[in-house]
Amino acid sequence: MTPDQRADAADHVSLEWDERGGVTVHMDGSPQSHVQPDDPTLLVFEYVQHLALAVDALPPGPLGVTHVGGAGLTLPRWVEATRPGSPQIVLEPDEALTDLVRREVPLPRRHRIRVRPVDGLKGVRALKENSADVVVTDAYAGGRVPAELVGTAYAHEVARVLKPTGLALWNLADEPGMRWVARVVATVATSLPHVAVIATHEVLKGRRFGNSVLLASASPLPVDALRREVARANLPTGMRDGSALARLLAGAKPFADQGVQSPPPPEAGKWRAR
């Protein structure tokens, strides 16, 4: 990394270590991810727990996973720990961030995690058809999901890259009422028709701004396995699918090729940590 890149990284990225040996990656004042180097299965943020429980509902064994968004590489570390030998690709355009994280919080030995310095849409377009078991979209800029990652063009590319029984996941943040999330779900469903949403009860009931995880596939979702995982979640968590999700989607129109970025967080710097 050049001196200028180091200066840029210092300006917008910081690492905060806690008394348990964990580290939180902050970007532009907002916590983006938490890593526990000695125990990558310890997931602190609620939305990361929800991403993980969705992956846990899939059959056992290694998985080919593509991550759009890197930050602290929390979920790739968890996949490596729980499904050793899984080939993983991380699309993270911020090379300074990746360099800092890999230097200060090294990845485990003999991992199969490959980080590519490219943005999400461009990076996904470069992937082979039917090459991924899971595609995880967890990318934020200034605390908001970029518009290009929720449009129909991106959803189509994700569907192309997924295997026929593959699972796509989006980490989405929205205001109470979840109208933006509803439009994202409607958009993704044009390419991957089997959809569900997982979030804490507070978020699903519209009590606060917060994160929800969208699940989508070309094949029926493993609903029974997902319900078991949701019931075991550390925080009170629910899942919306079928008619319950249809009520959420009522009147929601899909985005065009280019989507709309997520609503701004109410308290920048605090809204994503739990």
Buried (B, 14 or more C-beta within 10 A) or exposed (E): BEEEBEEBBEEBBBBEEEEEEBBBBBBBEBBBBBBBBEBBEBBBBBBBBBBBBBBBBBEEEBBBBBBBBBBBBBBBBBBBBBBEEBBBBBBBBBBBBBBBBBEBBEBEEEBBBEBBBBBBBEBBBEBEEEBBBBBBBBBBBBBBBBBBBBBBBBBBBBBBBBBEEBBBBBBBBBBEEBEBBBBBBBBBBEBBEBBBBBBBEBBBEEEEBBBBBBBBBBBEBBBEBBBEBBEEBEEEBBBBBEEEBEEBBEEBEBBEEBBBBBBEBEEBEEBBBB
